Amino acid sequence: MEKVLVVGAGGFVGGFIVEEALRRGYEVWAGVRESTSRRYLADKRIHFIVFDFDADAPVAALADALRRGAPEGGWDWIVYNLGATKCLRFADFSRINCGYLRDFITALKESALVPAKFLFISSLSAMGPGRKRSYEPFTEKMLPQPNTRYGTSKLKAEMELQMSGIPYIIFRATGIYGPRDRDYFLMFDSIRKGFDFSVGFRRQQLTFLYVSDLAAAIFDALEKAPAGEVYNVAHPRAYTQSEFRRLAMAGMGKRVVVPLRVPLWGLRGVCAIAEKIGAAKGKPSTLNTDKYNILAQRNWNVDVSKARRDFGFNPGVDLNEGISRSIEWYKQEGWL
């Protein structure tokens, strides 16, 4: 029976990774902070290990936590899902998304707990803007050219891992959605209220991946894929904003929704103002310069043939079904 450590288990995606590992019969350790909610980590089979990345001596503290929390013989696989998607400063992105990973890898080595495979959840944003004239899909052979602070920090983390000597697998994931997610919920809530906001007038191709499909792909890759590889992961079909809106309307029984298209220059101004307000309040704003570059990107098409070849990647939940499942959960929880 494989022993698995999931770092960043308390977040939206992390909880589903833990659930998939348990479903497959692995021994599972959930790496969390002391303050992390364990609402979705209630299964009694879960072992917990508490990390403090902000300690005065982070590597020493991490190494000590690893040694005390590790099973005999260490873990066979580690899934590293820790990261930040919005911060006030680039230095914060770099510290959390890259620095924490570097410290964790160093602690693994010092503790002699290097696993057989280490899977890192990166982001398609590490690739930068897609080709907006040809709409050519992203492939793993393309040169990454991130145009956001978030994407740059993720690429830096990838490079740290690739140079570490750890047997790695890297997932560059597109937008992940599903029950418990708050980012896409805002889109559903807006449509429920009768408005759908989109950005720019040039055609935009969006890709998605349902959260349980990501969790399944993680362990398919750990079981089958060779170490030392990078994979793009997304549902292979791309959608337009209007297709997303129609599916969400059907899922919520909405007959009339007003589509509102914001020009890119208008969005840029709103994001700049929101970012300054967030900085003044000491809290990162949802709308910011990074978010502008992400929303302005026209092409999120993804070629997943490498993942399909190496570990049989075949996401089973299309956007129609995924939206229906998500909306049902939001309704049950009183979000919608």
VOSEBA-190462 format. One line per 10 residues: number of its first residue (from 1); for each residue y, x, z of C-alpha. Coordinates in pm, 1 decimal, always signed. Layout:
! VOSEBA-190462
NUM	Y/X/Z; ...
//
This chain:
! VOSEBA-190462
1	+0.0/+0.0/+0.0; +332.2/+149.1/-110.0; +603.1/+202.5/+148.4; +950.9/+110.4/+27.9; +1296.0/+170.1/+173.3; +1579.7/-48.1/+40.7; +1920.0/+103.6/+119.1; +2194.6/-158.3/+112.3; +1948.7/-436.4/+190.2; +2205.5/-667.3/+347.8
11	+2404.9/-744.8/+34.8; +2358.9/-1017.3/-224.7; +2123.0/-813.2/-444.3; +1961.0/-621.9/-157.0; +1811.5/-931.5/+1.8; +1635.7/-1024.6/-321.5; +1502.3/-670.0/-361.9; +1349.6/-690.7/-13.7; +1198.5/-1032.2/-89.0; +1040.5/-906.0/-412.1
21	+894.6/-603.8/-235.0; +739.8/-828.4/+30.3; +606.0/-1062.4/-238.1; +426.1/-770.7/-398.8; +266.7/-671.5/-70.8; +455.5/-348.4/-1.8; +550.7/-221.6/+342.3; +926.6/-269.2/+347.8; +1207.1/-99.2/+538.4; +1555.7/-247.4/+512.3
31	+1837.5/+6.1/+543.4; +2141.7/-168.2/+693.7; +2452.9/-107.8/+898.6; +2462.5/-218.3/+1260.9; +2708.8/-492.5/+1162.9; +2509.5/-617.1/+861.6; +2411.7/-982.9/+865.5; +2035.4/-1030.7/+869.1; +2041.9/-1395.2/+769.2; +1836.6/-1328.4/+456.3
41	+1630.4/-1052.7/+616.3; +1449.7/-1271.2/+868.9; +1091.0/-1205.2/+757.9; +902.4/-1049.9/+1049.8; +727.4/-804.2/+819.1; +1054.7/-620.0/+757.0; +1113.8/-290.2/+936.4; +1477.8/-202.3/+993.4; +1654.6/+130.2/+986.4; +2024.6/+149.5/+1073.9
51	+2253.3/+393.7/+890.4; +2608.5/+492.1/+975.4; +2768.1/+657.7/+672.9; +3104.1/+680.4/+849.5; +2991.8/+899.3/+1137.4; +3174.3/+1223.4/+1211.2; +2870.6/+1421.1/+1098.0; +2731.3/+1189.4/+828.4; +2450.9/+1409.2/+696.4; +2323.1/+1500.7/+1043.0
61	+2343.0/+1137.4/+1156.9; +2165.8/+1013.2/+844.8; +1895.1/+1277.0/+872.4; +1835.3/+1182.7/+1235.5; +1816.8/+811.2/+1149.8; +1574.3/+882.2/+867.3; +1345.4/+1094.9/+1082.9; +1339.9/+836.5/+1362.0; +1293.3/+538.3/+1131.6; +1054.1/+673.3/+872.2
71	+686.0/+576.7/+863.7; +421.0/+845.0/+884.4; +424.9/+1033.6/+557.5; +764.7/+893.5/+460.2; +837.4/+638.2/+190.7; +674.8/+630.1/-150.0; +980.6/+473.3/-310.5; +1345.2/+435.5/-218.3; +1576.1/+180.9/-382.1; +1942.2/+273.1/-334.0
81	+2157.3/-37.4/-370.7; +2457.8/+63.1/-159.7; +2805.5/+59.5/-312.5; +3153.8/-90.8/-333.2; +3289.5/-289.5/-628.2; +3655.7/-301.0/-520.2; +3861.9/-57.8/-313.4; +4228.6/+16.9/-253.0; +4210.4/+375.3/-380.5; +3998.1/+576.6/-621.4
91	+3920.2/+809.2/-332.4; +3748.9/+517.2/-158.6; +3536.3/+442.2/-465.2; +3441.1/+808.2/-486.5; +3365.5/+835.0/-114.4; +3149.6/+521.4/-97.3; +2977.2/+513.4/-435.1; +2931.8/+885.7/-482.2; +2986.9/+1058.2/-147.0; +2754.6/+832.3/+49.4
101	+2479.9/+884.3/-207.9; +2528.7/+1261.2/-195.5; +2506.7/+1258.0/+184.5; +2196.8/+1041.3/+174.8; +2020.8/+1269.6/-73.4; +2108.6/+1573.5/+137.4; +1971.5/+1399.1/+448.2; +1648.1/+1315.7/+266.2; +1599.5/+1678.7/+176.1; +1682.7/+1803.8/+526.1
111	+1435.4/+1554.0/+671.5; +1161.9/+1646.2/+420.8; +1146.1/+1277.8/+320.7; +1201.3/+1298.7/-55.4; +1010.6/+1004.1/-208.8; +791.5/+1002.7/-516.8; +1060.6/+796.0/-693.2; +1420.9/+713.7/-608.8; +1574.4/+420.4/-798.0; +1953.5/+404.1/-804.9
121	+2135.9/+82.7/-897.6; +2429.1/+192.5/-1111.6; +2639.3/-26.6/-1339.6; +2698.8/-84.5/-1708.4; +3062.5/-9.7/-1622.7; +2959.3/+357.1/-1610.5; +2939.1/+337.0/-1990.7; +3300.0/+229.2/-2036.6; +3426.4/-7.8/-2306.0; +3179.6/-120.8/-2569.8
131	+3250.1/-101.0/-2941.2; +3470.7/-402.4/-2998.3; +3476.1/-399.8/-3377.3; +3106.7/-369.5/-3455.2; +2984.7/-526.1/-3126.7; +2710.2/-263.6/-3133.2; +2494.1/-293.5/-2819.2; +2502.5/-28.4/-2549.7; +2212.8/+215.8/-2567.3; +2113.3/+489.1/-2325.4
141	+2192.3/+751.6/-2590.3; +2563.0/+663.6/-2602.9; +2808.5/+894.6/-2426.6; +2945.5/+730.6/-2109.0; +3325.2/+697.5/-2113.9; +3417.4/+479.3/-1814.1; +3766.2/+329.6/-1810.7; +3761.0/+197.2/-1453.6; +3765.5/+366.4/-1115.2; +3450.0/+177.7/-1024.8
151	+3265.9/+286.7/-1340.4; +3380.8/+646.4/-1297.2; +3251.9/+657.0/-938.5; +2916.7/+517.7/-1049.8; +2888.2/+779.9/-1324.3; +2973.9/+1052.9/-1073.0; +2696.2/+919.7/-848.1; +2451.0/+925.6/-1138.8; +2537.8/+1289.9/-1203.4; +2492.6/+1378.5/-835.8
161	+2147.3/+1223.9/-842.2; +2049.1/+1385.7/-1170.8; +2141.3/+1730.4/-1040.1; +1976.6/+1682.0/-699.9; +1616.4/+1753.9/-793.1; +1517.4/+1410.0/-659.7; +1272.5/+1224.2/-891.5; +1512.5/+951.1/-999.0; +1529.3/+634.9/-1205.8; +1875.6/+493.0/-1282.2
171	+1944.7/+129.1/-1366.4; +2274.7/+54.4/-1541.1; +2290.9/-315.3/-1466.7; +2512.1/-575.7/-1630.7; +2662.4/-867.4/-1434.7; +2414.9/-989.8/-1172.7; +2432.0/-1354.9/-1066.4; +2228.2/-1609.4/-871.9; +2209.4/-1781.4/-533.3; +2421.0/-1621.1/-257.4
181	+2653.6/-1448.4/-504.2; +3024.5/-1503.5/-443.0; +3177.3/-1348.9/-755.3; +3028.9/-1583.3/-1015.2; +3059.9/-1868.3/-766.4; +3436.0/-1851.4/-817.8; +3380.9/-1927.8/-1187.1; +3154.4/-2222.4/-1105.8; +3402.7/-2353.6/-851.2; +3687.3/-2335.1/-1099.6
191	+3484.9/-2527.4/-1357.9; +3396.5/-2784.2/-1092.2; +3767.7/-2832.9/-1033.9; +3816.8/-2891.7/-1405.2; +3948.9/-2558.1/-1532.1; +3786.0/-2262.9/-1704.7; +3989.3/-1945.9/-1740.4; +3908.8/-1692.5/-2011.4; +4088.4/-1379.9/-2119.8; +4212.1/-1264.1/-2459.8
201	+4181.2/-1419.8/-2802.8; +3928.7/-1184.6/-2960.6; +3561.5/-1285.9/-2942.6; +3395.9/-1169.2/-2623.3; +3021.3/-1114.1/-2583.7; +2901.6/-1141.4/-2222.7; +2565.9/-1042.9/-2078.0; +2405.1/-1149.9/-1751.9; +2093.8/-1082.8/-1546.7; +1952.7/-1324.2/-1291.4
211	+1908.3/-1154.1/-956.8; +1533.0/-1214.0/-921.7; +1479.2/-1065.1/-1268.7; +1661.5/-751.5/-1154.7; +1447.0/-730.9/-839.8; +1126.9/-767.0/-1043.2; +1244.5/-503.1/-1291.8; +1310.3/-256.3/-1010.2; +949.7/-257.7/-896.7; +807.6/-276.3/-1247.1
221	+999.5/+44.7/-1317.0; +888.0/+211.3/-994.5; +527.9/+123.0/-1075.2; +528.6/+216.0/-1445.0; +832.0/+411.1/-1564.5; +850.4/+791.1/-1559.7; +1096.4/+964.2/-1331.5; +1406.4/+1121.2/-1478.7; +1509.2/+822.7/-1692.9; +1814.7/+598.1/-1725.6
231	+1779.8/+232.5/-1828.7; +2021.8/-38.7/-1932.0; +1914.5/-370.4/-1780.4; +2040.9/-712.2/-1888.9; +1906.3/-1030.1/-2038.1; +1888.0/-938.1/-2406.6; +2087.4/-1239.8/-2525.0; +2467.0/-1231.2/-2512.3; +2685.5/-1538.1/-2455.3; +3044.9/-1641.1/-2513.5
241	+3267.1/-1780.2/-2239.4; +3251.0/-2125.1/-2400.2; +2869.0/-2116.8/-2387.9; +2883.1/-2022.8/-2020.0; +3127.6/-2307.3/-1958.5; +2909.0/-2567.1/-2133.6; +2600.8/-2462.7/-1935.7; +2794.2/-2473.3/-1607.0; +2940.7/-2814.4/-1694.1; +2593.9/-2950.7/-1767.4
251	+2459.5/-2809.6/-1441.1; +2733.8/-2978.3/-1239.0; +2752.4/-3296.8/-1442.6; +3112.1/-3229.2/-1548.7; +3226.3/-3413.6/-1859.2; +3576.8/-3277.3/-1893.7; +3690.7/-2920.9/-1825.9; +4017.0/-2777.5/-1958.9; +3970.0/-2429.2/-2108.7; +4269.1/-2206.7/-2032.9
261	+4294.8/-1881.7/-2226.2; +4514.6/-1609.9/-2074.3; +4655.7/-1341.9/-2308.8; +4568.9/-984.9/-2217.6; +4932.9/-892.3/-2153.8; +4961.1/-1180.2/-1906.8; +4642.5/-1079.0/-1727.7; +4760.7/-719.0/-1704.2; +5079.3/-830.5/-1529.5; +4897.2/-1059.9/-1287.1
271	+4645.3/-787.3/-1199.1; +4919.1/-529.2/-1141.5; +5109.7/-761.8/-908.6; +4794.8/-867.3/-720.6; +4695.3/-503.7/-675.5; +5033.6/-415.7/-524.0; +5017.1/-715.2/-290.1; +4667.4/-611.4/-181.4; +4784.7/-255.6/-118.1; +5074.6/-383.8/+92.3
281	+4832.7/-592.4/+299.9; +4579.1/-309.8/+325.0; +4308.1/-517.5/+156.6; +4171.3/-469.4/-197.0; +4254.7/-758.8/-428.0; +3993.4/-928.8/-645.0; +4239.9/-895.9/-935.0; +4338.7/-534.2/-991.9; +4365.9/-270.2/-1263.2; +3989.3/-216.0/-1265.3
291	+3928.3/-587.8/-1295.4; +4170.7/-608.5/-1584.4; +3978.8/-343.9/-1780.8; +3651.0/-520.6/-1709.1; +3779.6/-864.9/-1808.9; +3952.5/-725.7/-2117.9; +3631.9/-566.9/-2246.6; +3509.7/-760.3/-2550.8; +3158.6/-623.8/-2593.5; +2894.6/-628.2/-2321.3
301	+2594.9/-638.8/-2557.5; +2298.2/-438.7/-2431.7; +1995.9/-291.4/-2606.6; +1704.9/-311.5/-2359.3; +1433.4/-177.3/-2591.0; +1384.8/+140.3/-2385.2; +1321.8/-58.4/-2065.1; +1091.6/-293.1/-2255.6; +893.5/+2.2/-2389.1; +864.2/+199.4/-2065.2
311	+793.1/-71.8/-1808.1; +762.3/-402.8/-1991.0; +1109.7/-530.7/-1905.1; +1121.3/-896.3/-2001.3; +1360.7/-1106.5/-1790.2; +1218.8/-1453.4/-1756.4; +1527.9/-1649.2/-1649.4; +1774.3/-1729.0/-1925.5; +2132.6/-1824.5/-1850.9; +2065.6/-2197.8/-1868.0
321	+1792.7/-2184.2/-1604.6; +1976.7/-1925.3/-1395.7; +2291.6/-2135.3/-1381.2; +2089.4/-2443.0/-1284.4; +1917.6/-2255.1/-1001.8; +2246.2/-2108.8/-879.5; +2429.9/-2440.6/-880.7; +2144.5/-2609.6/-696.7; +2161.9/-2345.3/-424.5; +2541.9/-2370.8/-400.7
331	+2510.6/-2745.0/-359.3; +2243.1/-2717.2/-91.8; +2458.2/-2470.4/+102.7; +2770.5/-2683.8/+66.5; +2956.1/-2432.6/-147.6; +2993.2/-2684.0/-429.8
//
